[in-house]
Amino acid sequence: AIHIAAFAMNFVVSRYEIHGLEKKLREKEYILAPGVMDFTPASPQSVSDSYVVNAAMTFLGMLGNVNAANIDEQYKRLATFMSPELAIQFEEEAREWRETVKHENISEILRITDREVVSGENGFYKVTAIAQRERYSNAESLGHVDEVIEMNMRLVAPAKGKEWFMEITNLKRGRADGFKAKGGK
């Protein structure tokens, strides 16, 4: 009777444990990345150029396509993709510009005309983009300016809540004529 009771108890505990494992087996996780229809390899040597370009274009869109209604949200979201040091610097440097945009009802449209991505070692990438920036204040054109935007990025480990596995480590934005003058010296 004791053997039968011990066997029955062992059987019930085993069935309960198996049921729990089967339930865990049915749980699935999915990796969602914008514009990616397949799994993205995460080793520095095998990340596709298109993945880096897509991330860079997303970041540039957040940086340059702003208006009085969305600038705070755009810049806050962009800062989440920056290294902690750069995010603090960016927030500080952008504070006055954000207030100006809201006060004067400025809209800015950034159109990328050319870009170059150079991959470095250990998951580092340098992106140089040539862009045309158009600004409007209260729907009146303030003209356009050619700009060069340089961005250094690095591959980071996937983290919950991050849509890109890239982190901006350096960001520089300036007029194209100033960039050409520097390059010619």
ZIGILIN-V467310 format. One record per backbone hydrogen bond with DSSP energy under -0.5 kcal/mol. NH is the residue of the N-H (numbers start at 1). CO is the residue of the C=O. If there is no record, write none. Layout:
nh: (NH:NH)
co: (CO:CO)
//
This chain:
nh: (5:6:7:8:9:10:11:12:13:14:15:16:17:18:19:20:21:22:23:24:25:26:27:27:32:33:36:37:41:46:47:52:53:54:55:56:57:58:59:60:61:62:63:64:65:66:66:70:71:74:75:76:77:78:79:80:80:81:82:83:87:88:89:90:91:92:93:94:95:98:99:100:101:102:103:104:105:106:107:108:109:111:111:112:113:114:116:118:119:120:124:125:126:127:128:129:130:131:131:132:133:133:134:134:135:136:137:138:140:142:143:145:147:148:149:150:150:151:152:153:154:155:156:162:163:167:168:169:169:170:172:174:176:179:180:181:182:183:184:185:185)
co: (1:2:3:4:5:6:7:8:9:10:11:12:13:14:15:16:17:18:19:20:21:22:23:24:30:31:33:35:39:43:43:48:49:50:51:52:53:54:55:56:57:58:59:60:61:64:108:67:67:70:71:72:73:74:75:76:77:78:79:168:83:84:85:86:87:88:89:90:91:94:95:96:97:98:99:100:101:101:136:66:134:109:132:110:130:130:128:126:117:124:121:153:118:151:116:149:114:129:147:111:131:145:109:132:143:107:140:105:137:135:135:133:131:174:129:148:172:127:170:125:167:123:165:159:161:154:81:152:167:152:150:148:146:175:176:177:178:179:180:181:182)
//
